[in-house]
Amino acid sequence: MSFVLPVYHAPQFDQARFQNAPDAVFAPAPRDGVAPEQYHATSIFPEYFKVDGRWLLVEDSRMDCVAVLRDGKMEAVEFRNLKEGEPVVVGRTEDGSQGIYVHADGFEDEDKGEQETFSFRQGRSRETAYSMDYDSIYELLRHEKEHGRILWVMGPACAFDHDARDAFAALVRAGYVHGLLAGNALATHDLEAGYLRTALGQDIYTQRSMPNGHYNHIDTINAVRLAGSTAAFIQSGQVKDGIIYECVKHDVPYVLVGSVRDDGPLPEVYGNVYAGQDAMRALVRQATTVICMASTLHTVATGNMTPSYRVVDGVVRPVYFYSVDISEFAVNKLRDRGSLSVRTIVTNVQDFVVNVRKGVV
């Protein structure tokens, strides 16, 4: 069965309540980086604003921004990027009564039928059956390989295991990776595995600790810094496989954003958190499917900048967002932070990657 994108059902703006609704109210930003009082904060859902009698969709949205009219288009703008005097939407209703409408159910299945009032296991936990999720992911990835952009968010656990590392490298080679977001640790331990066959000093297959293995990851960082860049280190032949190796060889963009815990770090790691956020946002803007694995902070950060929809060639389509972690707390934390469209899978990420590779490659 081939994958088919769900149809977006736009609001019926010919209805009287939309026709009779007033235009949205704008107020100027009082200074750079400051929104006017009663500003409207954007969400993950499609939002429309009535301007000169027309309902305009914010085509490139994200959570917790302000809605600004720029060059005749509505845009979601981070507070720090707001310029003094820019027209910002004010009003905190979402039902159209103030010229602001949040359309949360545009992809709802009209034939899904009524849900029972009482039923078991409606949450997503370690007891959930995920067989259908895997099959859906395989179909989705095959579709997105040709028609979308697949962005992966990865924690270092994805590089600690021999089979998982090989599986993800195979996904890159097969065209199922269009971008990668991570921290210093994922790239460092993946390169350590390619350079010294260890991750945090342990053999990536046997998990046996090597003598003086605690030096291995910082020796790897030091060697990369001596080469001048990760790409130069790989081109030197000192690394011949792995996740970052395949990204470099196949021109897959990756963004590494640092933290106060970082060793080194690698030369490409963003030390300025807002520069890193902008770089992450550039890849998120292109993504139609996002899969986050075993990195709570990066997952929440990515979720906060990912809307539930994307406008592609004038058509509104869903953005698919998965969070995979062995911890129920980790996957639930993202939903608690407002990413209500996330699909969660509670499992070992190494097993997840290996299963996905088997399902699509």
Backbone torsions as a table, in degrees:
resi	resn	phi	psi	omega
1	MET	NA	125.1	-179.2
2	SER	-80.9	151.1	-178.3
3	PHE	-77.0	137.7	178.1
4	VAL	-128.4	126.2	177.3
5	LEU	-66.0	138.9	175.0
6	PRO	-66.1	149.4	-179.1
7	VAL	-82.7	136.0	177.3
8	TYR	-84.7	128.4	177.4
9	HIS	-101.4	101.7	-178.3
10	ALA	-69.0	155.9	176.3
11	PRO	-59.4	148.9	179.2
12	GLN	-88.4	84.7	-173.2
13	PHE	-73.5	-3.6	174.4
14	ASP	-82.2	-5.6	176.6
15	GLN	-67.4	152.3	-174.9
16	ALA	-60.0	-38.0	-176.5
17	ARG	-65.2	-29.8	175.9
18	PHE	-83.3	-38.1	178.8
19	GLN	-63.4	-37.6	-176.6
20	ASN	-89.0	-6.2	-179.1
21	ALA	-68.5	146.8	178.6
22	PRO	-74.3	164.2	170.9
23	ASP	-65.0	153.1	174.6
24	ALA	-62.9	149.2	-179.6
25	VAL	-97.6	135.2	178.9
26	PHE	-115.5	147.8	173.4
27	ALA	-135.6	145.7	-177.8
28	PRO	-73.2	143.0	172.8
29	ALA	-63.5	126.6	-174.8
30	PRO	-68.3	-24.8	176.7
31	ARG	-164.4	169.9	178.3
32	ASP	-56.5	132.2	175.5
33	GLY	77.3	8.6	-177.3
34	VAL	-129.1	129.0	177.9
35	ALA	-92.6	154.3	177.4
36	PRO	-69.9	163.8	177.7
37	GLU	-61.5	146.8	-180.0
38	GLN	64.1	25.4	174.9
39	TYR	-56.9	153.6	175.4
40	HIS	-95.4	125.8	178.6
41	ALA	-95.0	135.0	-177.4
42	THR	-80.0	164.2	-177.7
43	SER	-124.6	-168.6	177.5
44	ILE	-81.7	-11.3	-172.1
45	PHE	-92.3	160.4	173.8
46	PRO	-58.8	131.0	179.4
47	GLU	-126.3	136.4	-178.6
48	TYR	-118.0	143.9	179.1
49	PHE	-130.2	132.4	-177.5
50	LYS	-84.3	116.9	-178.0
51	VAL	-128.5	118.5	-178.1
52	ASP	52.1	41.1	175.7
53	GLY	83.8	-2.7	-179.0
54	ARG	-114.0	138.4	177.8
55	TRP	-87.4	113.6	-176.5
56	LEU	-104.8	131.5	178.3
57	LEU	-87.4	137.7	168.8
58	VAL	-76.4	108.2	-172.2
59	GLU	-78.6	-25.1	-178.3
60	ASP	-130.0	87.7	-171.3
61	SER	-104.2	173.6	168.2
62	ARG	-162.6	163.2	-176.6
63	MET	-69.9	147.3	170.0
64	ASP	62.6	36.7	171.8
65	CYS	-111.7	177.8	174.0
66	VAL	-109.5	150.9	-178.7
67	ALA	-90.5	120.5	-174.1
68	VAL	-125.6	140.2	175.0
69	LEU	-89.9	114.1	179.5
70	ARG	-128.4	119.7	177.1
71	ASP	52.9	41.8	175.7
72	GLY	80.0	2.3	179.1
73	LYS	-120.5	149.7	175.2
74	MET	-87.0	131.6	-179.9
75	GLU	-130.6	147.5	172.3
76	ALA	-91.5	118.8	-173.2
77	VAL	-120.5	130.8	175.1
78	GLU	-62.9	146.5	-179.5
79	PHE	-54.0	-41.8	-176.1
80	ARG	-68.0	-17.3	179.6
81	ASN	-100.8	5.0	179.7
82	LEU	-76.0	137.7	-179.6
83	LYS	-107.7	142.9	179.7
84	GLU	-53.2	132.8	176.7
85	GLY	90.1	-11.6	-179.6
86	GLU	-66.2	142.5	-179.1
87	PRO	-77.0	116.3	-176.8
88	VAL	-111.9	135.5	178.1
89	VAL	-68.0	133.2	173.9
90	VAL	-117.9	146.5	-177.0
91	GLY	130.4	138.6	-172.5
92	ARG	-122.7	23.9	169.4
93	THR	-98.1	164.1	-176.8
94	GLU	-130.9	8.0	-172.2
95	ASP	-101.3	9.2	179.6
96	GLY	95.3	-12.7	-173.9
97	SER	-68.4	-19.7	175.9
98	GLN	-115.7	23.1	-178.4
99	GLY	76.1	18.5	179.6
100	ILE	-126.0	125.0	179.3
101	TYR	-134.5	123.0	176.6
102	VAL	-100.8	119.7	-173.3
103	HIS	-105.0	91.9	-171.7
104	ALA	-86.6	-13.5	-173.1
105	ASP	-121.7	32.5	-177.9
106	GLY	-66.6	-22.4	179.9
107	PHE	-107.6	14.1	-179.4
108	GLU	-61.5	139.1	177.2
109	ASP	-80.0	116.3	-176.5
110	GLU	-69.3	-18.2	-176.3
111	ASP	-105.6	15.7	-174.7
112	LYS	-73.8	-15.7	176.9
113	GLY	76.3	175.5	-178.1
114	GLU	-80.8	144.2	176.5
115	GLN	-89.2	145.0	176.5
116	GLU	-67.2	147.2	179.5
117	THR	-65.4	-39.5	-179.7
118	PHE	-124.9	129.8	173.7
119	SER	-161.3	158.1	-175.7
120	PHE	-84.9	156.9	167.9
121	ARG	51.1	53.5	177.9
122	GLN	-86.8	-13.8	177.0
123	GLY	-83.0	-179.6	179.2
124	ARG	-117.3	112.8	-174.7
125	SER	-144.5	-173.5	178.6
126	ARG	-66.6	-15.1	177.8
127	GLU	-90.9	-6.4	-178.3
128	THR	-68.8	142.0	173.9
129	ALA	-84.1	123.9	-174.2
130	TYR	-110.6	12.0	-177.6
131	SER	-58.1	-45.6	-178.9
132	MET	-68.1	-33.6	177.6
133	ASP	-59.8	-45.9	179.3
134	TYR	-61.0	-46.7	-179.8
135	ASP	-61.3	-38.9	178.3
136	SER	-65.7	-39.9	178.7
137	ILE	-64.0	-41.6	179.1
138	TYR	-59.6	-46.8	179.5
139	GLU	-63.3	-43.7	-179.5
140	LEU	-61.3	-47.3	-176.9
141	LEU	-64.7	-37.6	177.1
142	ARG	-62.3	-39.9	177.6
143	HIS	-66.5	-47.5	-174.5
144	GLU	-69.6	-27.8	177.1
145	LYS	-56.0	-36.9	-177.1
146	GLU	-98.1	-27.7	-169.3
147	HIS	-123.5	-0.2	-176.7
148	GLY	-143.3	-159.3	179.4
149	ARG	-136.4	121.4	-176.2
150	ILE	-102.9	119.0	-179.6
151	LEU	-111.0	130.9	-179.8
152	TRP	-112.5	140.2	176.2
153	VAL	-119.0	122.2	-167.7
154	MET	-131.0	138.1	170.2
155	GLY	-95.6	170.9	-174.8
156	PRO	-65.0	-20.9	179.1
157	ALA	-57.9	-26.4	-179.6
158	CYS	-68.7	-18.0	180.0
159	ALA	-104.0	-5.4	-176.0
160	PHE	-78.1	-19.7	-173.6
161	ASP	-111.0	133.2	-177.5
162	HIS	-56.5	-50.1	-174.8
163	ASP	-70.1	-39.4	179.3
164	ALA	-65.5	-41.0	179.1
165	ARG	-63.1	-45.1	177.6
166	ASP	-64.2	-38.2	-178.8
167	ALA	-64.9	-43.3	-179.2
168	PHE	-69.7	-37.3	175.9
169	ALA	-58.4	-38.3	177.7
170	ALA	-66.3	-36.5	176.6
171	LEU	-63.6	-38.3	177.3
172	VAL	-63.5	-48.9	-178.4
173	ARG	-60.6	-33.7	-176.7
174	ALA	-84.0	-2.2	176.0
175	GLY	90.3	16.8	-179.1
176	TYR	-96.1	10.6	179.3
177	VAL	-130.6	116.6	179.0
178	HIS	-107.5	-6.9	178.3
179	GLY	-174.6	156.2	-177.8
180	LEU	-140.0	131.6	174.2
181	LEU	-117.1	133.9	-178.5
182	ALA	-162.7	-176.9	174.1
183	GLY	-109.3	-174.6	179.3
184	ASN	-58.8	-35.9	-171.9
185	ALA	-66.8	-45.6	-178.5
186	LEU	-57.6	-49.9	-177.8
187	ALA	-66.6	-41.1	-178.7
188	THR	-61.6	-48.4	-175.9
189	HIS	-74.5	-29.2	173.7
190	ASP	-67.1	-44.0	177.4
191	LEU	-66.8	-37.3	175.5
192	GLU	-59.1	-40.3	179.5
193	ALA	-64.4	-39.4	179.1
194	GLY	-73.7	-26.9	-174.9
195	TYR	-90.4	-46.4	-173.5
196	LEU	-122.8	-0.1	178.7
197	ARG	66.5	22.4	175.9
198	THR	-128.7	164.8	169.1
199	ALA	-134.2	120.0	-171.3
200	LEU	52.4	37.6	174.4
201	GLY	82.7	-1.5	178.5
202	GLN	-104.4	138.6	174.3
203	ASP	-54.1	130.6	-172.5
204	ILE	-71.1	-13.0	177.1
205	TYR	-103.7	-50.0	-176.1
206	THR	-86.6	-17.7	-175.6
207	GLN	67.0	15.2	178.8
208	ARG	-79.5	132.2	179.8
209	SER	-72.1	133.1	-179.5
210	MET	-89.9	152.3	176.0
211	PRO	-57.7	130.2	-177.2
212	ASN	57.4	25.3	-176.7
213	GLY	-62.7	-22.2	-179.8
214	HIS	-66.7	-11.8	174.2
215	TYR	-83.4	-17.8	-164.8
216	ASN	-61.8	-41.6	-177.1
217	HIS	-70.9	-36.1	178.7
218	ILE	-78.3	-28.0	171.1
219	ASP	-62.9	-39.1	178.5
220	THR	-64.6	-48.1	178.2
221	ILE	-57.7	-44.1	-178.5
222	ASN	-62.4	-40.2	178.9
223	ALA	-66.3	-38.6	177.9
224	VAL	-66.7	-43.2	179.9
225	ARG	-64.4	-35.7	176.1
226	LEU	-64.2	-38.6	178.8
227	ALA	-69.6	-21.1	177.5
228	GLY	102.8	-28.5	179.3
229	SER	-164.2	162.5	176.6
230	THR	-63.6	-41.9	179.9
231	ALA	-60.6	-43.1	179.7
232	ALA	-65.1	-39.2	177.8
233	PHE	-61.3	-43.0	178.9
234	ILE	-68.1	-43.2	-179.9
235	GLN	-63.4	-24.9	179.4
236	SER	-70.4	-12.4	178.4
237	GLY	89.5	4.1	-178.7
238	GLN	-76.8	-17.0	174.5
239	VAL	-126.3	131.9	-175.3
240	LYS	-123.2	3.3	178.8
241	ASP	-159.4	173.7	174.2
242	GLY	117.3	-179.6	-175.0
243	ILE	-69.0	-55.2	-178.4
244	ILE	-67.9	-36.9	176.4
245	TYR	-54.5	-49.5	-178.4
246	GLU	-68.4	-36.0	176.9
247	CYS	-61.5	-43.8	178.8
248	VAL	-65.0	-46.3	-176.9
249	LYS	-65.8	-28.6	-177.1
250	HIS	-109.5	16.4	175.7
251	ASP	55.1	37.5	174.8
252	VAL	-87.0	121.3	-178.6
253	PRO	-69.6	140.8	175.8
254	TYR	-136.3	146.8	179.9
255	VAL	-123.6	123.7	178.5
256	LEU	-112.6	118.0	-178.3
257	VAL	-111.6	130.0	-171.6
258	GLY	-82.2	174.4	175.7
259	SER	-144.6	171.8	-178.6
260	VAL	-68.1	-11.1	-179.0
261	ARG	-88.8	-7.4	-167.8
262	ASP	-65.7	139.5	167.4
263	ASP	-91.4	141.1	176.8
264	GLY	92.4	-90.4	-12.4
265	PRO	-88.3	-168.3	172.2
266	LEU	-61.7	152.1	-173.9
267	PRO	-58.1	-32.4	-174.3
268	GLU	-82.5	-7.3	-175.5
269	VAL	-69.2	129.8	177.4
270	TYR	-74.0	120.7	175.8
271	GLY	-88.2	-26.4	176.6
272	ASN	-87.5	114.8	-172.1
273	VAL	-63.2	-32.6	-177.8
274	TYR	-79.3	-32.5	172.0
275	ALA	-65.0	-39.7	176.4
276	GLY	-64.3	-40.6	178.2
277	GLN	-61.6	-42.7	178.6
278	ASP	-62.6	-40.0	179.9
279	ALA	-67.4	-41.2	175.3
280	MET	-61.3	-44.3	-177.7
281	ARG	-60.7	-35.4	-179.8
282	ALA	-62.4	-37.7	177.3
283	LEU	-77.1	-37.7	178.8
284	VAL	-61.5	-37.0	-179.1
285	ARG	-58.6	-27.0	-178.3
286	GLN	-92.1	-15.0	-169.3
287	ALA	-77.8	139.1	171.7
288	THR	-113.3	-16.9	171.0
289	THR	-136.9	133.8	179.2
290	VAL	-126.2	128.6	177.9
291	ILE	-124.0	117.0	-177.1
292	CYS	-106.9	133.4	-174.6
293	MET	-134.4	116.7	168.4
294	ALA	53.4	47.3	174.5
295	SER	-152.5	86.6	-171.1
296	THR	-58.2	-48.3	-176.0
297	LEU	-67.6	-44.4	177.5
298	HIS	-66.0	-34.3	179.2
299	THR	-65.6	-47.3	179.4
300	VAL	-64.3	-41.6	178.9
301	ALA	-60.9	-44.9	-179.7
302	THR	-67.4	-41.1	178.2
303	GLY	-59.9	-37.3	-178.5
304	ASN	-69.7	-17.7	179.1
305	MET	-110.8	11.5	-178.3
306	THR	-114.0	118.1	176.3
307	PRO	-77.3	171.2	179.8
308	SER	-84.9	1.2	-174.7
309	TYR	-147.6	164.8	175.7
310	ARG	-145.6	143.3	175.1
311	VAL	-98.9	114.0	-178.1
312	VAL	-120.4	118.6	-178.6
313	ASP	52.3	40.2	176.8
314	GLY	81.9	-0.5	-178.2
315	VAL	-110.1	132.7	177.3
316	VAL	-82.5	124.7	179.3
317	ARG	-131.8	159.8	179.9
318	PRO	-75.2	153.2	166.5
319	VAL	-101.9	123.4	179.7
320	TYR	-88.6	131.4	-174.4
321	PHE	-132.8	121.1	178.8
322	TYR	-118.7	141.9	172.1
323	SER	-123.0	121.3	-176.0
324	VAL	-119.7	124.4	179.6
325	ASP	-161.6	151.3	177.4
326	ILE	-76.2	-13.7	-179.1
327	SER	-98.5	122.7	175.5
328	GLU	-62.5	-36.3	178.2
329	PHE	-58.1	-43.4	-176.1
330	ALA	-63.4	-45.4	-178.0
331	VAL	-73.3	-32.1	179.5
332	ASN	-74.4	-26.4	-178.7
333	LYS	-61.7	-37.3	179.3
334	LEU	-63.6	-46.4	178.4
335	ARG	-62.4	-37.9	178.6
336	ASP	-65.0	-21.9	-179.6
337	ARG	-92.7	9.5	171.3
338	GLY	107.9	-6.5	179.3
339	SER	-84.4	76.0	-169.4
340	LEU	-74.0	-14.3	-178.8
341	SER	-90.7	1.1	-176.9
342	VAL	-67.7	142.2	172.4
343	ARG	-105.3	124.6	-173.6
344	THR	-106.3	145.1	175.8
345	ILE	-133.2	119.8	-178.8
346	VAL	-96.6	102.0	-179.4
347	THR	-164.2	169.3	174.3
348	ASN	-67.9	125.8	-174.5
349	VAL	-67.7	-30.1	177.1
350	GLN	-62.4	-43.5	177.3
351	ASP	-65.1	-39.4	-179.8
352	PHE	-59.3	-49.0	-178.1
353	VAL	-62.6	-43.5	179.2
354	VAL	-62.1	-42.4	178.3
355	ASN	-63.8	-42.3	-180.0
356	VAL	-63.7	-42.4	177.8
357	ARG	-59.6	-44.4	179.3
358	LYS	-65.1	-31.0	-176.8
359	GLY	-78.0	-23.6	-174.0
360	VAL	-124.1	-20.2	-175.6
361	VAL	-102.8	NA	NA
